[in-house]
C-alpha cells in the first residue's frame, strides 16, 4: 500500500544491502524473519567483511524495542518504546526533508535522548551517502512505510539499493482482507474454509 501511495504499484520492493554503505533499520529484523532474511544476510555480509578489495566496512544504525538478531549485529543500536517507533521515522524523514528542500510532516519528540540525538547523526550519514544507503522498517503500518519510501526517494536510493520495478513476488497478501475473513468466521458467516499450502492457525497474527 505504501508503494502504491508513492509509485502507484501494489508490490514489495526488492532490496540490495550489498550496495549500501549506510544501513538504517527501524524495528526491522532483516537478518532474521523480515521478507527474505537468508538473501538479505548474504548481501549484508558482503560489506561487513574488510579486505584489500573492500577496505571500508558499511555502517549500520538500528532503532528497536527488543533485541533482535539484526539489532545485535548493528554498529549502533538504540532502544525506543514500541509506541515511538513511528515517531522515529517521522523525525528522520523531517531531517532528510529539510536538508533536501522537501516538505516536512508533523512530528513529536521521543523520550530517549540518546535516540533523539542519533537521528540527526544518522540523517547526516545518509545525506553524505545518497544513492549508497538504505532505510528499512519492519512496522506493518501504511503511513510509516510511506514515509520510509519518501526517505529512500529523497536519498536517491531507488534503482540502486532498492528497486520498485524489479520487485519481489513475496508477501502479496492483504492483512485487512484476512482480518475481515476472521470477523466473518467469528460471526458464523463462513461454513467451510479451504486453505492451500499454508497454515494460518500457525502463521496468522
KEKE-230221 format. One record per residue (C-alpha): residue in three letters; y, x, z. Coordinates in Angstrom, 2 decimals, always signed. Each point is the difference from the previous one (the first is absolute). Layout:
// residues N
atom residu: ALA, Y: Y, X: X, Z: Z
...
END
This chain:
// residues 205
atom residu: UNK, Y: +0.00, X: +0.00, Z: +0.00
atom residu: UNK, Y: +2.37, X: +2.87, Z: +0.76
atom residu: UNK, Y: -0.73, X: +1.53, Z: -3.39
atom residu: UNK, Y: +0.63, X: -3.37, Z: -1.62
atom residu: UNK, Y: +3.37, X: -0.18, Z: +1.79
atom residu: UNK, Y: +1.07, X: +3.41, Z: -1.28
atom residu: UNK, Y: -1.89, X: +0.46, Z: -3.28
atom residu: UNK, Y: -1.25, X: -3.48, Z: -0.93
atom residu: UNK, Y: -3.66, X: +1.09, Z: +0.31
atom residu: UNK, Y: -2.42, X: -1.34, Z: +2.62
atom residu: UNK, Y: -2.04, X: +3.20, Z: +0.22
atom residu: UNK, Y: -0.68, X: +2.86, Z: +2.42
atom residu: UNK, Y: +1.64, X: +3.27, Z: -1.05
atom residu: UNK, Y: -2.06, X: +3.16, Z: -0.42
atom residu: UNK, Y: +0.95, X: +2.99, Z: +2.18
atom residu: UNK, Y: -0.28, X: +3.76, Z: -0.41
atom residu: UNK, Y: +0.51, X: +1.87, Z: +3.27
atom residu: UNK, Y: -0.74, X: +3.32, Z: -1.72
atom residu: UNK, Y: +3.38, X: -0.17, Z: -1.77
atom residu: UNK, Y: +2.01, X: -0.70, Z: +3.17
atom residu: UNK, Y: +1.75, X: +2.79, Z: +1.89
atom residu: UNK, Y: +1.22, X: -2.47, Z: +2.63
atom residu: UNK, Y: -2.23, X: -2.84, Z: +1.20
atom residu: UNK, Y: +1.26, X: -2.72, Z: +2.34
atom residu: UNK, Y: -2.43, X: -2.51, Z: +1.46
atom residu: UNK, Y: +0.95, X: -3.12, Z: +1.96
atom residu: UNK, Y: -3.02, X: -1.51, Z: +1.77
atom residu: UNK, Y: -2.06, X: +1.11, Z: -2.98
atom residu: UNK, Y: -3.42, X: +1.59, Z: +0.51
atom residu: UNK, Y: -0.31, X: +1.26, Z: -3.58
atom residu: UNK, Y: -2.58, X: +2.64, Z: +0.99
atom residu: UNK, Y: -2.08, X: -2.74, Z: +1.60
atom residu: UNK, Y: -0.28, X: -3.63, Z: -1.07
atom residu: UNK, Y: +3.20, X: -0.61, Z: -2.01
atom residu: UNK, Y: -0.82, X: -1.07, Z: -3.59
atom residu: UNK, Y: -2.00, X: +3.08, Z: -1.13
atom residu: UNK, Y: -0.27, X: +2.45, Z: +2.89
atom residu: UNK, Y: -2.58, X: +2.33, Z: -1.57
atom residu: UNK, Y: +2.06, X: +0.43, Z: -3.18
atom residu: UNK, Y: +3.27, X: +0.48, Z: +1.90
atom residu: UNK, Y: -1.61, X: +2.53, Z: +2.38
atom residu: UNK, Y: -0.95, X: +2.26, Z: -2.92
atom residu: UNK, Y: +3.51, X: -0.27, Z: -1.47
atom residu: UNK, Y: +1.66, X: +0.64, Z: +3.37
atom residu: UNK, Y: -2.18, X: +3.07, Z: +0.70
atom residu: UNK, Y: +1.19, X: +1.78, Z: -3.16
atom residu: UNK, Y: +3.51, X: +0.52, Z: +1.35
atom residu: UNK, Y: -1.14, X: +0.74, Z: +3.55
atom residu: UNK, Y: -1.80, X: +3.24, Z: -0.90
atom residu: UNK, Y: +2.22, X: +3.05, Z: -0.35
atom residu: UNK, Y: -1.03, X: +2.61, Z: -2.57
atom residu: UNK, Y: +1.53, X: +2.52, Z: -2.42
atom residu: UNK, Y: +0.13, X: -2.72, Z: -2.63
atom residu: UNK, Y: +1.33, X: -2.58, Z: +2.48
atom residu: UNK, Y: +2.13, X: +1.88, Z: +2.60
atom residu: UNK, Y: +1.91, X: -3.09, Z: +1.17
atom residu: UNK, Y: -1.76, X: -2.67, Z: +2.04
atom residu: UNK, Y: +1.11, X: -3.62, Z: -0.20
atom residu: UNK, Y: +1.69, X: -1.58, Z: +3.01
atom residu: UNK, Y: -1.26, X: -3.23, Z: +1.52
atom residu: UNK, Y: +2.04, X: -2.27, Z: +2.29
atom residu: UNK, Y: -1.76, X: -2.97, Z: +1.59
atom residu: UNK, Y: +1.23, X: -3.03, Z: +1.97
atom residu: UNK, Y: -2.64, X: -2.12, Z: +1.74
atom residu: UNK, Y: -0.88, X: -1.87, Z: +3.17
atom residu: UNK, Y: -3.55, X: +1.20, Z: +0.74
atom residu: UNK, Y: -1.50, X: +3.32, Z: -1.04
atom residu: UNK, Y: -1.76, X: -0.12, Z: -3.36
atom residu: UNK, Y: -1.94, X: +2.60, Z: -1.99
atom residu: UNK, Y: +3.04, X: +0.42, Z: -2.25
atom residu: UNK, Y: +2.42, X: +0.24, Z: +2.92
atom residu: UNK, Y: -2.15, X: +2.72, Z: +1.57
atom residu: UNK, Y: +0.38, X: +2.08, Z: -3.19
atom residu: UNK, Y: +3.78, X: -0.41, Z: -0.28
atom residu: UNK, Y: +2.42, X: +2.88, Z: +0.61
atom residu: UNK, Y: +2.31, X: -2.36, Z: +1.89
atom residu: UNK, Y: -1.23, X: -3.20, Z: +1.62
atom residu: UNK, Y: +2.28, X: -2.57, Z: +1.65
atom residu: UNK, Y: -1.19, X: -2.84, Z: +2.23
atom residu: UNK, Y: +1.74, X: -3.30, Z: -0.69
atom residu: UNK, Y: -0.62, X: -3.47, Z: +1.38
atom residu: UNK, Y: -1.93, X: -2.24, Z: -2.39
atom residu: UNK, Y: +2.92, X: -2.44, Z: +0.06
atom residu: UNK, Y: +2.36, X: +2.75, Z: -1.21
atom residu: UNK, Y: -1.93, X: +1.39, Z: -2.98
atom residu: UNK, Y: +1.88, X: -2.31, Z: -2.37
atom residu: UNK, Y: +3.28, X: +1.24, Z: +1.50
atom residu: UNK, Y: -1.04, X: +3.60, Z: -0.71
atom residu: UNK, Y: -0.45, X: -0.98, Z: -3.64
atom residu: UNK, Y: +3.41, X: -1.69, Z: -0.26
atom residu: UNK, Y: +1.77, X: +2.91, Z: +1.76
atom residu: UNK, Y: -1.61, X: +2.52, Z: -2.36
atom residu: UNK, Y: +0.86, X: -2.23, Z: -2.98
atom residu: UNK, Y: +3.66, X: -0.07, Z: +1.08
atom residu: UNK, Y: +0.19, X: +3.79, Z: +0.41
atom residu: UNK, Y: -1.29, X: +0.46, Z: -3.55
atom residu: UNK, Y: +2.16, X: -2.84, Z: -1.36
atom residu: UNK, Y: +3.21, X: +1.41, Z: +1.47
atom residu: UNK, Y: -0.71, X: +3.46, Z: -1.42
atom residu: UNK, Y: -0.81, X: -1.36, Z: -3.47
atom residu: UNK, Y: +2.81, X: -2.57, Z: -0.24
atom residu: UNK, Y: -2.23, X: -3.05, Z: +0.34
atom residu: UNK, Y: +0.39, X: -3.16, Z: +2.07
atom residu: UNK, Y: -1.27, X: +0.08, Z: +3.58
atom residu: UNK, Y: -1.87, X: -2.74, Z: +1.86
atom residu: UNK, Y: +0.54, X: -1.41, Z: +3.51
atom residu: UNK, Y: -1.68, X: +2.20, Z: +2.61
atom residu: UNK, Y: -0.08, X: +0.61, Z: +3.74
atom residu: UNK, Y: -0.71, X: +3.11, Z: +2.05
atom residu: UNK, Y: -3.40, X: +0.78, Z: +1.47
atom residu: UNK, Y: -0.85, X: +0.87, Z: +3.59
atom residu: UNK, Y: -1.46, X: +3.46, Z: -0.61
atom residu: UNK, Y: +2.89, X: +2.47, Z: -0.21
atom residu: UNK, Y: -2.32, X: +2.69, Z: -1.33
atom residu: UNK, Y: -1.11, X: -2.22, Z: -2.90
atom residu: UNK, Y: +3.59, X: -1.13, Z: -0.60
atom residu: UNK, Y: +1.21, X: +3.59, Z: -0.38
atom residu: UNK, Y: -3.00, X: +0.80, Z: -2.17
atom residu: UNK, Y: +0.91, X: -2.68, Z: -2.54
atom residu: UNK, Y: +3.17, X: +1.89, Z: -1.00
atom residu: UNK, Y: -1.93, X: +3.26, Z: -0.25
atom residu: UNK, Y: -2.71, X: -1.65, Z: -2.09
atom residu: UNK, Y: +2.59, X: -1.59, Z: -2.32
atom residu: UNK, Y: +1.56, X: +3.42, Z: -0.66
atom residu: UNK, Y: -3.39, X: +1.52, Z: -0.79
atom residu: UNK, Y: -0.80, X: -2.85, Z: -2.38
atom residu: UNK, Y: +3.34, X: +0.26, Z: -1.78
atom residu: UNK, Y: -0.51, X: +3.75, Z: -0.43
atom residu: UNK, Y: -3.34, X: -0.73, Z: -1.67
atom residu: UNK, Y: +0.76, X: -2.86, Z: -2.38
atom residu: UNK, Y: -2.94, X: -0.65, Z: -2.31
atom residu: UNK, Y: -2.20, X: +2.19, Z: +2.20
atom residu: UNK, Y: -0.34, X: -2.25, Z: +3.03
atom residu: UNK, Y: -1.94, X: -3.09, Z: +1.03
atom residu: UNK, Y: +0.72, X: -2.71, Z: +2.56
atom residu: UNK, Y: -2.84, X: -2.37, Z: +0.91
atom residu: UNK, Y: -0.47, X: -2.83, Z: +2.48
atom residu: UNK, Y: -3.12, X: -1.77, Z: +1.22
atom residu: UNK, Y: +1.88, X: -3.08, Z: +1.23
atom residu: UNK, Y: -1.27, X: -3.18, Z: -1.63
atom residu: UNK, Y: +3.49, X: -1.42, Z: -0.34
atom residu: UNK, Y: +1.70, X: -0.90, Z: -3.27
atom residu: UNK, Y: +3.52, X: +0.83, Z: +1.17
atom residu: UNK, Y: -0.96, X: +3.39, Z: +1.40
atom residu: UNK, Y: -1.97, X: +0.96, Z: -3.10
atom residu: UNK, Y: +2.91, X: -1.07, Z: -2.21
atom residu: UNK, Y: +2.23, X: +2.44, Z: +1.92
atom residu: UNK, Y: -2.63, X: +2.73, Z: -0.38
atom residu: UNK, Y: +0.06, X: -0.58, Z: -3.76
atom residu: UNK, Y: +3.79, X: +0.24, Z: +0.10
atom residu: UNK, Y: -0.15, X: +3.31, Z: +1.86
atom residu: UNK, Y: -2.43, X: +1.52, Z: -2.50
atom residu: UNK, Y: +2.07, X: -1.35, Z: -2.88
atom residu: UNK, Y: +3.23, X: +1.53, Z: +1.36
atom residu: UNK, Y: -1.87, X: +3.29, Z: +0.42
atom residu: UNK, Y: -1.14, X: -0.09, Z: -3.63
atom residu: UNK, Y: -3.67, X: +0.17, Z: +1.02
atom residu: UNK, Y: -1.36, X: -2.57, Z: -2.47
atom residu: UNK, Y: -1.90, X: +1.60, Z: -2.85
atom residu: UNK, Y: -0.41, X: +3.16, Z: +2.10
atom residu: UNK, Y: -1.60, X: -0.50, Z: +3.40
atom residu: UNK, Y: -0.74, X: -3.69, Z: -0.50
atom residu: UNK, Y: -0.48, X: -2.18, Z: -3.04
atom residu: UNK, Y: +0.42, X: -3.73, Z: -0.57
atom residu: UNK, Y: -1.21, X: +0.09, Z: -3.61
atom residu: UNK, Y: -3.25, X: +1.85, Z: +0.69
atom residu: UNK, Y: -0.65, X: -2.24, Z: +2.97
atom residu: UNK, Y: -3.10, X: -0.35, Z: +2.17
atom residu: UNK, Y: -2.37, X: -2.91, Z: -0.40
atom residu: UNK, Y: -0.88, X: -0.06, Z: +3.69
atom residu: UNK, Y: +1.27, X: -2.48, Z: +2.60
atom residu: UNK, Y: +0.67, X: -2.88, Z: -2.39
atom residu: UNK, Y: -0.48, X: -2.73, Z: +2.60
atom residu: UNK, Y: +2.69, X: -2.32, Z: +1.34
atom residu: UNK, Y: +0.07, X: -0.23, Z: +3.79
atom residu: UNK, Y: +1.95, X: -3.26, Z: -0.02
atom residu: UNK, Y: -2.63, X: -1.66, Z: -2.21
atom residu: UNK, Y: -2.72, X: +1.20, Z: +2.35
atom residu: UNK, Y: +1.89, X: -1.29, Z: +3.06
atom residu: UNK, Y: +0.35, X: -3.39, Z: -1.72
atom residu: UNK, Y: -3.76, X: -0.03, Z: -0.65
atom residu: UNK, Y: -0.72, X: +0.67, Z: +3.67
atom residu: UNK, Y: +2.36, X: -2.86, Z: +0.99
atom residu: UNK, Y: -1.85, X: -2.32, Z: -2.36
atom residu: UNK, Y: -3.33, X: +1.09, Z: +1.50
atom residu: UNK, Y: +1.27, X: -0.64, Z: +3.54
atom residu: UNK, Y: +1.25, X: -3.42, Z: -1.11
atom residu: UNK, Y: -3.45, X: -0.84, Z: -1.40
atom residu: UNK, Y: +1.19, X: -0.14, Z: -3.61
atom residu: UNK, Y: -2.57, X: +2.55, Z: -1.19
atom residu: UNK, Y: -3.65, X: -1.07, Z: -0.06
atom residu: UNK, Y: -1.47, X: +3.06, Z: -1.72
atom residu: UNK, Y: +1.37, X: +3.55, Z: -0.29
atom residu: UNK, Y: -1.59, X: +2.41, Z: -2.47
atom residu: UNK, Y: +0.83, X: +3.71, Z: +0.18
atom residu: UNK, Y: -0.97, X: +2.76, Z: -2.43
atom residu: UNK, Y: -0.40, X: +3.68, Z: +0.93
atom residu: UNK, Y: +2.21, X: -0.29, Z: +3.09
atom residu: UNK, Y: -0.21, X: -0.79, Z: +3.70
atom residu: UNK, Y: +3.19, X: -1.75, Z: +1.14
atom residu: UNK, Y: -1.45, X: -0.59, Z: +3.49
atom residu: UNK, Y: +0.04, X: +3.79, Z: +0.41
atom residu: UNK, Y: +3.04, X: +1.06, Z: -2.06
atom residu: UNK, Y: +2.50, X: -2.83, Z: +0.53
atom residu: UNK, Y: +2.76, X: +0.55, Z: +2.61
END
